[in-house]
């Protein structure tokens, strides 16, 4: 329960920051996060296929 409260508090802080940041910065930060998550997903998918084969 404490984790959920902390996550919601952090989300509120981040959304508040994004609301005051310039649009170009928000879009750039979102793109960086999306690329990072994409790379992570591809690496995890490769790791799972490799471990399932053995």
Secondary structure, DSSP 8 states (H G I E B T S, - for coil): -HHHHHHHHHHHHHHHHHHHS-HHHHHHHHHHHHHHHHHHHHHHHHHHHHHHH-
